[in-house]
Amino acid sequence: MHDNVFVATGHGMLGVTLGPATGKALAEYYLTGRRPNVLDPFRFR
């Protein structure tokens, strides 16, 4: 297991549309260490 791995998949045919928002949310998480609320539904439990 690696603590510094981030994966953003599952956009299907909407990758060009949703990719920038996903990238922004992941960049915020990576840089601050705080998970943005928008990512909560996609978190492993």
N, C-alpha and C positions, 0 to 999 in steps of 0.2 A: 504494500500500500504506500502511496506517495501523497504527502500532504500538500504539495504544490502543483497539483494537476487540476485543471479546469476543462470541462468538456461542455460544449454548447451544440447540441444536435436536435433533430426532430422538427426542423422547420418545413420539411417537405418542399413543396413548390413555392412557399412563401419566404424562402431564405433571403432573397434580395430585399424583401419588404421588412421582415422581422429581424434580420441579422444585425442591423445597426443598434436597435434597442437592446438586443441581447448583449451585444458587445459593450454597450455603455454600462449596463447593469453589472456585468462581470468585471469590467475595469474598475468600477466603484468598489466592488467587493474585494478585488485583489489589492487595490491601493490602500483602502482604509481598514480592511479586515472586518468590516461590518456588512452583513448580508442585507441588501436592499429588500424592503417588504415585497416588491414586485416578484422576487424570486422564491418566496415562501411556498407557493403551491408546487414547486418543482423540487423541493428538498427531499432527500432520502430520510426516511423515519426509521 
